[in-house]
Amino acid sequence: MAGTVVKAGRTKARRAREACGIAVDVPLPDLLVMAERGLDVPVAMFEWLGEDLAGAYIRRSGRRLVLLNGSDPVVRLRFTLAHELAHHCFGDDAQPDTHAGLARPGHWIEVRANAFAAELLMPHAAVSRWIDEQGLDAANLGDVVRASHAFGVSAIVALYRIDDLGLPLDAARLKAEIGAGLHLEAFPHQSYPDSLRDARDCLPYVSERLRASTLVRAARGELEVDEAARRLGVSESALRDLWAPFDLLPPA
């Protein structure tokens, strides 16, 4: 089943790129623009989400929203947003995602979403083209880091994607070196040109179409929670219970 699920995630990611007019053999130009303009999914990023949440896909009555944890590094934010877009593209139910879940998926829906995210950000066709352009016949730590910079992903994601293509490398050693942070010491981080990075620098970020919404105004302290609940036609306790996992509403 795992192979079928991964294949479905990768196929859907390529179709999402194609639907937005983005070729599958190049790095993704701007993920936030793709989400909000290409796929019509508004995004909100706050300084922190509750518990160990990296992000969440919210779907209520035909409306959808992606929440992101603005305390995360940009490369993690990019992967999280791509992961949440998988939930949207597959029509999944509302889904909160933890950091652990992104790193070690268990449920097949999360396996599929991670496969989608990896293929969306670093498609096999684009990685193969990059390897050819670099003239690589094997990969070392420097090559993995350069790939991560070229595609705006973490070094570990770049390692897995290069390894998937069968390029000779010592995966166990490279994984250990990345885990020890050697890639950061030897190869300074280079920012990928993406408006998601700019949004993270100006938190909270809220998609323009959401700025006047009742819930966002309550989360930003512009509207009392009881008044927000009244406008939404629910009790204040129900509203707080619904959004408790995200810890966005001011305390009672």
Secondary structure, DSSP 4 states (H G I P E B T S, - for coil): -HHHHHHHHHHHHHHHHHHTT--TTS--S-HHHIIIIIS---EEEES--STTEEEEEEEETTEEEEEEETTS-HHHHHHHHHHHHHHHHTTPPPEEEEHHHHHS--SHHHHHHHHHHHHHHS-HHHHHHHHHHHT-SS--HHHHHHHHHHHT--HHHHHHHHHHTT----HHHHHHHHHTTHHHHHS-------HHHHHHTTSSEE-GGGTT-HHHHHHTTSS-HHHHHHHHTS-HHHHHHHHGGGT-SPP-
